[in-house]
Amino acid sequence: MYIPKIRKKMNVVPELKELDKDTAITEWLIEKLIKTGELTAIKYGNALFINLDELFDFFTIKEKKNEKDDNR
């Protein structure tokens, strides 16, 4: 059974910093991805929730696409 890793928007960057202390992903970037529709945010009350798996997939897919473009 799949259980998504849902975090409050304000807790996403600190969790990423635990995985990679030199990450370039910022709260500003996450907000930009939400506003452009590239990342889904779930609003509940005053809080925004982010699926970490979706965030990781976003960067993984972009990376693979760029690798394909470089091979042409």
N, CA, C and O atoms as a printed pandas DataFrame, in Angstrom:
     atom_number atom_name residue_name chain_id  residue_number  x_coord  y_coord  z_coord
0              1         N          MET        A               1    0.846   -1.178    0.000
1              2        CA          MET        A               1    0.000    0.000    0.000
2              3         C          MET        A               1    0.893    1.243    0.000
3              4         O          MET        A               1    1.828    1.354    0.792
4              5         N          TYR        A               2    0.586    2.161   -0.894
5              6        CA          TYR        A               2    1.345    3.398   -1.003
6              7         C          TYR        A               2    0.840    4.424    0.009
7              8         O          TYR        A               2   -0.347    4.748    0.041
8              9         N          ILE        A               3    1.745    4.922    0.823
9             10        CA          ILE        A               3    1.417    5.995    1.761
10            11         C          ILE        A               3    2.305    7.179    1.405
11            12         O          ILE        A               3    3.520    7.112    1.588
12            13         N          PRO        A               4    1.718    8.271    0.896
13            14        CA          PRO        A               4    2.533    9.414    0.477
14            15         C          PRO        A               4    3.185   10.120    1.662
15            16         O          PRO        A               4    2.653   10.131    2.772
16            17         N          LYS        A               5    4.331   10.701    1.402
17            18        CA          LYS        A               5    5.048   11.480    2.423
18            19         C          LYS        A               5    4.558   12.929    2.321
19            20         O          LYS        A               5    5.110   13.730    1.566
20            21         N          ILE        A               6    3.528   13.246    3.083
21            22        CA          ILE        A               6    2.926   14.577    3.061
22            23         C          ILE        A               6    3.532   15.407    4.182
23            24         O          ILE        A               6    3.593   14.972    5.332
24            25         N          ARG        A               7    3.982   16.619    3.829
25            26        CA          ARG        A               7    4.569   17.530    4.810
26            27         C          ARG        A               7    3.991   18.918    4.625
27            28         O          ARG        A               7    3.600   19.293    3.520
28            29         N          LYS        A               8    3.939   19.683    5.713
29            30        CA          LYS        A               8    3.579   21.084    5.596
30            31         C          LYS        A               8    4.654   21.780    4.773
31            32         O          LYS        A               8    5.833   21.435    4.852
32            33         N          LYS        A               9    4.234   22.765    3.980
33            34        CA          LYS        A               9    5.177   23.469    3.109
34            35         C          LYS        A               9    6.362   24.011    3.897
35            36         O          LYS        A               9    7.499   23.966    3.426
36            37         N          MET        A              10    6.102   24.516    5.078
37            38        CA          MET        A              10    7.176   25.102    5.879
38            39         C          MET        A              10    8.167   24.056    6.402
39            40         O          MET        A              10    9.265   24.410    6.832
40            41         N          ASN        A              11    7.789   22.767    6.369
41            42        CA          ASN        A              11    8.665   21.700    6.865
42            43         C          ASN        A              11    9.414   20.965    5.760
43            44         O          ASN        A              11   10.251   20.108    6.044
44            45         N          VAL        A              12    9.122   21.293    4.505
45            46        CA          VAL        A              12    9.738   20.585    3.390
46            47         C          VAL        A              12   11.237   20.868    3.300
47            48         O          VAL        A              12   12.036   19.936    3.220
48            49         N          VAL        A              13   11.622   22.135    3.313
49            50        CA          VAL        A              13   13.038   22.491    3.165
50            51         C          VAL        A              13   13.880   21.938    4.319
51            52         O          VAL        A              13   14.948   21.382    4.063
52            53         N          PRO        A              14   13.442   22.066    5.588
53            54        CA          PRO        A              14   14.244   21.455    6.656
54            55         C          PRO        A              14   14.420   19.948    6.483
55            56         O          PRO        A              14   15.483   19.410    6.792
56            57         N          GLU        A              15   13.395   19.270    5.993
57            58        CA          GLU        A              15   13.525   17.828    5.773
58            59         C          GLU        A              15   14.501   17.537    4.634
59            60         O          GLU        A              15   15.274   16.582    4.706
60            61         N          LEU        A              16   14.467   18.353    3.590
61            62        CA          LEU        A              16   15.428   18.185    2.499
62            63         C          LEU        A              16   16.849   18.443    2.980
63            64         O          LEU        A              16   17.788   17.772    2.552
64            65         N          LYS        A              17   17.003   19.422    3.876
65            66        CA          LYS        A              17   18.325   19.734    4.430
66            67         C          LYS        A              17   18.878   18.555    5.240
67            68         O          LYS        A              17   20.092   18.362    5.299
68            69         N          GLU        A              18   17.998   17.770    5.861
69            70        CA          GLU        A              18   18.440   16.580    6.586
70            71         C          GLU        A              18   19.012   15.544    5.617
71            72         O          GLU        A              18   19.982   14.854    5.933
72            73         N          LEU        A              19   18.395   15.443    4.429
73            74        CA          LEU        A              19   18.855   14.480    3.427
74            75         C          LEU        A              19   20.088   14.979    2.686
75            76         O          LEU        A              19   20.982   14.202    2.352
76            77         N          ASP        A              20   20.125   16.290    2.432
77            78        CA          ASP        A              20   21.228   16.894    1.683
78            79         C          ASP        A              20   21.460   18.289    2.234
79            80         O          ASP        A              20   20.716   19.220    1.926
80            81         N          LYS        A              21   22.491   18.429    3.048
81            82        CA          LYS        A              21   22.717   19.711    3.720
82            83         C          LYS        A              21   23.051   20.844    2.755
83            84         O          LYS        A              21   22.929   22.013    3.120
84            85         N          ASP        A              22   23.471   20.520    1.525
85            86        CA          ASP        A              22   23.836   21.538    0.541
86            87         C          ASP        A              22   22.774   21.712   -0.545
87            88         O          ASP        A              22   23.069   22.244   -1.615
88            89         N          THR        A              23   21.558   21.277   -0.283
89            90        CA          THR        A              23   20.509   21.361   -1.296
90            91         C          THR        A              23   20.283   22.808   -1.737
91            92         O          THR        A              23   20.390   23.743   -0.943
92            93         N          ALA        A              24   19.973   22.964   -3.005
93            94        CA          ALA        A              24   19.687   24.289   -3.556
94            95         C          ALA        A              24   18.182   24.566   -3.575
95            96         O          ALA        A              24   17.757   25.646   -3.985
96            97         N          ILE        A              25   17.390   23.614   -3.141
97            98        CA          ILE        A              25   15.936   23.785   -3.128
98            99         C          ILE        A              25   15.557   24.660   -1.942
99           100         O          ILE        A              25   15.916   24.379   -0.798
100          101         N          THR        A              26   14.827   25.722   -2.238
101          102        CA          THR        A              26   14.416   26.674   -1.209
102          103         C          THR        A              26   12.896   26.734   -1.138
103          104         O          THR        A              26   12.199   26.207   -2.005
104          105         N          GLU        A              27   12.399   27.377   -0.102
105          106        CA          GLU        A              27   10.956   27.555    0.025
106          107         C          GLU        A              27   10.424   28.413   -1.123
107          108         O          GLU        A              27    9.305   28.207   -1.592
108          109         N          TRP        A              28   11.234   29.376   -1.570
109          110        CA          TRP        A              28   10.840   30.221   -2.701
110          111         C          TRP        A              28   10.631   29.364   -3.951
111          112         O          TRP        A              28    9.650   29.554   -4.671
112          113         N          LEU        A              29   11.544   28.421   -4.217
113          114        CA          LEU        A              29   11.425   27.547   -5.384
114          115         C          LEU        A              29   10.174   26.687   -5.284
115          116         O          LEU        A              29    9.464   26.510   -6.274
116          117         N          ILE        A              30    9.901   26.161   -4.120
117          118        CA          ILE        A              30    8.705   25.342   -3.927
118          119         C          ILE        A              30    7.446   26.163   -4.190
119          120         O          ILE        A              30    6.515   25.680   -4.834
120          121         N          GLU        A              31    7.412   27.399   -3.697
121          122        CA          GLU        A              31    6.266   28.283   -3.956
122          123         C          GLU        A              31    6.110   28.540   -5.452
123          124         O          GLU        A              31    4.991   28.549   -5.965
124          125         N          LYS        A              32    7.216   28.748   -6.148
125          126        CA          LYS        A              32    7.189   28.995   -7.594
126          127         C          LYS        A              32    6.631   27.775   -8.329
127          128         O          LYS        A              32    5.826   27.927   -9.248
128          129         N          LEU        A              33    7.045   26.573   -7.936
129          130        CA          LEU        A              33    6.544   25.357   -8.564
130          131         C          LEU        A              33    5.044   25.182   -8.329
131          132         O          LEU        A              33    4.324   24.702   -9.204
132          133         N          ILE        A              34    4.585   25.569   -7.157
133          134        CA          ILE        A              34    3.153   25.492   -6.857
134          135         C          ILE        A              34    2.387   26.487   -7.722
135          136         O          ILE        A              34    1.366   26.134   -8.312
136          137         N          LYS        A              35    2.866   27.726   -7.804
137          138        CA          LYS        A              35    2.178   28.770   -8.580
138          139         C          LYS        A              35    2.120   28.451  -10.060
139          140         O          LYS        A              35    1.144   28.797  -10.727
140          141         N          THR        A              36    3.157   27.790  -10.593
141          142        CA          THR        A              36    3.170   27.445  -12.017
142          143         C          THR        A              36    2.434   26.144  -12.308
143          144         O          THR        A              36    2.274   25.768  -13.470
144          145         N          GLY        A              37    1.985   25.456  -11.264
145          146        CA          GLY        A              37    1.234   24.222  -11.439
146          147         C          GLY        A              37    2.106   22.999  -11.651
147          148         O          GLY        A              37    1.590   21.930  -11.977
148          149         N          GLU        A              38    3.403   23.127  -11.476
149          150        CA          GLU        A              38    4.305   21.991  -11.662
150          151         C          GLU        A              38    4.381   21.103  -10.423
151          152         O          GLU        A              38    4.874   19.977  -10.490
152          153         N          LEU        A              39    3.891   21.613   -9.291
153          154        CA          LEU        A              39    3.860   20.863   -8.040
154          155         C          LEU        A              39    2.485   21.076   -7.404
155          156         O          LEU        A              39    1.987   22.200   -7.333
156          157         N          THR        A              40    1.894   19.999   -6.951
157          158        CA          THR        A              40    0.572   20.064   -6.347
158          159         C          THR        A              40    0.684   20.394   -4.862
159          160         O          THR        A              40    1.502   19.812   -4.149
160          161         N          ALA        A              41   -0.130   21.316   -4.411
161          162        CA          ALA        A              41   -0.210   21.633   -2.989
162          163         C          ALA        A              41   -1.650   21.402   -2.548
163          164         O          ALA        A              41   -2.596   21.721   -3.269
164          165         N          ILE        A              42   -1.797   20.851   -1.370
165          166        CA          ILE        A              42   -3.117   20.596   -0.806
166          167         C          ILE        A              42   -3.330   21.617    0.304
167          168         O          ILE        A              42   -2.557   21.677    1.261
168          169         N          LYS        A              43   -4.375   22.414    0.172
169          170        CA          LYS        A              43   -4.680   23.414    1.191
170          171         C          LYS        A              43   -5.692   22.836    2.166
171          172         O          LYS        A              43   -6.754   22.353    1.775
172          173         N          TYR        A              44   -5.341   22.896    3.436
173          174        CA          TYR        A              44   -6.240   22.453    4.501
174          175         C          TYR        A              44   -6.172   23.489    5.596
175          176         O          TYR        A              44   -5.148   23.631    6.265
176          177         N          GLY        A              45   -7.262   24.217    5.784
177          178        CA          GLY        A              45   -7.244   25.339    6.728
178          179         C          GLY        A              45   -6.300   26.402    6.209
179          180         O          GLY        A              45   -6.408   26.822    5.057
180          181         N          ASN        A              46   -5.383   26.837    7.038
181          182        CA          ASN        A              46   -4.397   27.835    6.623
182          183         C          ASN        A              46   -3.094   27.208    6.147
183          184         O          ASN        A              46   -2.180   27.927    5.743
184          185         N          ALA        A              47   -2.990   25.897    6.187
185          186        CA          ALA        A              47   -1.732   25.216    5.863
186          187         C          ALA        A              47   -1.741   24.676    4.440
187          188         O          ALA        A              47   -2.782   24.281    3.915
188          189         N          LEU        A              48   -0.551   24.666    3.823
189          190        CA          LEU        A              48   -0.348   24.021    2.530
190          191         C          LEU        A              48    0.477   22.766    2.764
191          192         O          LEU        A              48    1.469   22.786    3.493
192          193         N          PHE        A              49    0.057   21.678    2.140
193          194        CA          PHE        A              49    0.751   20.408    2.279
194          195         C          PHE        A              49    1.335   19.993    0.938
195          196         O          PHE        A              49    0.721   20.189   -0.111
196          197         N          ILE        A              50    2.535   19.413    0.990
197          198        CA          ILE        A              50    3.267   18.994   -0.200
198          199         C          ILE        A              50    3.550   17.501   -0.092
199          200         O          ILE        A              50    3.884   16.997    0.980
200          201         N          ASN        A              51    3.414   16.804   -1.209
201          202        CA          ASN        A              51    3.785   15.396   -1.276
202          203         C          ASN        A              51    5.268   15.340   -1.651
203          204         O          ASN        A              51    5.636   15.706   -2.767
204          205         N          LEU        A              52    6.118   14.886   -0.732
205          206        CA          LEU        A              52    7.561   14.833   -0.988
206          207         C          LEU        A              52    7.896   13.916   -2.154
207          208         O          LEU        A              52    8.832   14.189   -2.905
208          209         N          ASP        A              53    7.154   12.842   -2.313
209          210        CA          ASP        A              53    7.408   11.927   -3.426
210          211         C          ASP        A              53    7.214   12.649   -4.764
211          212         O          ASP        A              53    7.991   12.444   -5.697
212          213         N          GLU        A              54    6.194   13.479   -4.859
213          214        CA          GLU        A              54    5.944   14.252   -6.076
214          215         C          GLU        A              54    7.085   15.244   -6.327
215          216         O          GLU        A              54    7.510   15.431   -7.467
216          217         N          LEU        A              55    7.572   15.873   -5.269
217          218        CA          LEU        A              55    8.691   16.811   -5.395
218          219         C          LEU        A              55    9.939   16.089   -5.899
219          220         O          LEU        A              55   10.612   16.586   -6.802
220          221         N          PHE        A              56   10.258   14.921   -5.327
221          222        CA          PHE        A              56   11.416   14.147   -5.768
222          223         C          PHE        A              56   11.244   13.693   -7.221
223          224         O          PHE        A              56   12.188   13.750   -8.009
224          225         N          ASP        A              57   10.042   13.246   -7.567
225          226        CA          ASP        A              57    9.771   12.817   -8.940
226          227         C          ASP        A              57    9.935   13.971   -9.924
227          228         O          ASP        A              57   10.438   13.772  -11.029
228          229         N          PHE        A              58    9.523   15.155   -9.540
229          230        CA          PHE        A              58    9.640   16.323  -10.412
230          231         C          PHE        A              58   11.091   16.517  -10.834
231          232         O          PHE        A              58   11.368   16.699  -12.020
232          233         N          PHE        A              59   12.008   16.481   -9.893
233          234        CA          PHE        A              59   13.412   16.705  -10.222
234          235         C          PHE        A              59   14.031   15.500  -10.915
235          236         O          PHE        A              59   14.924   15.670  -11.746
236          237         N          THR        A              60   13.593   14.310  -10.605
237          238        CA          THR        A              60   14.105   13.113  -11.258
238          239         C          THR        A              60   13.687   13.083  -12.719
239          240         O          THR        A              60   14.505   12.784  -13.589
240          241         N          ILE        A              61   12.435   13.386  -12.998
241          242        CA          ILE        A              61   11.926   13.388  -14.366
242          243         C          ILE        A              61   12.628   14.469  -15.182
243          244         O          ILE        A              61   13.019   14.217  -16.322
244          245         N          LYS        A              62   12.794   15.656  -14.627
245          246        CA          LYS        A              62   13.481   16.738  -15.325
246          247         C          LYS        A              62   14.907   16.327  -15.657
247          248         O          LYS        A              62   15.400   16.613  -16.748
248          249         N          GLU        A              63   15.570   15.660  -14.722
249          250        CA          GLU        A              63   16.953   15.232  -14.923
250          251         C          GLU        A              63   17.030   14.223  -16.067
251          252         O          GLU        A              63   17.909   14.338  -16.922
252          253         N          LYS        A              64   16.139   13.247  -16.102
253          254        CA          LYS        A              64   16.141   12.242  -17.153
254          255         C          LYS        A              64   15.839   12.872  -18.504
255          256         O          LYS        A              64   16.446   12.500  -19.509
256          257         N          LYS        A              65   14.898   13.833  -18.542
257          258        CA          LYS        A              65   14.552   14.505  -19.788
258          259         C          LYS        A              65   15.761   15.270  -20.318
259          260         O          LYS        A              65   16.031   15.245  -21.519
260          261         N          ASN        A              66   16.487   15.947  -19.436
261          262        CA          ASN        A              66   17.667   16.693  -19.855
262          263         C          ASN        A              66   18.747   15.758  -20.384
263          264         O          ASN        A              66   19.454   16.114  -21.326
264          265         N          GLU        A              67   18.891   14.572  -19.802
265          266        CA          GLU        A              67   19.863   13.592  -20.283
266          267         C          GLU        A              67   19.507   13.146  -21.692
267          268         O          GLU        A              67   20.398   12.992  -22.527
268          269         N          LYS        A              68   18.220   12.933  -21.977
269          270        CA          LYS        A              68   17.789   12.538  -23.318
270          271         C          LYS        A              68   18.071   13.648  -24.317
271          272         O          LYS        A              68   18.524   13.374  -25.428
272          273         N          ASP        A              69   17.811   14.911  -23.940
273          274        CA          ASP        A              69   18.051   16.034  -24.826
274          275         C          ASP        A              69   19.540   16.178  -25.140
275          276         O          ASP        A              69   19.898   16.559  -26.255
276          277         N          ASP        A              70   20.406   15.881  -24.177
277          278        CA          ASP        A              70   21.854   15.998  -24.372
278          279         C          ASP        A              70   22.382   14.933  -25.335
279          280         O          ASP        A              70   23.404   15.143  -25.988
280          281         N          ASN        A              71   21.696   13.797  -25.427
281          282        CA          ASN        A              71   22.152   12.703  -26.271
282          283         C          ASN        A              71   21.789   12.891  -27.738
283          284         O          ASN        A              71   22.220   12.092  -28.569
284          285         N          ARG        A              72   21.033   13.890  -28.082
285          286        CA          ARG        A              72   20.626   14.126  -29.480
286          287         C          ARG        A              72   21.712   14.777  -30.256
287          288         O          ARG        A              72   21.543   15.049  -31.445
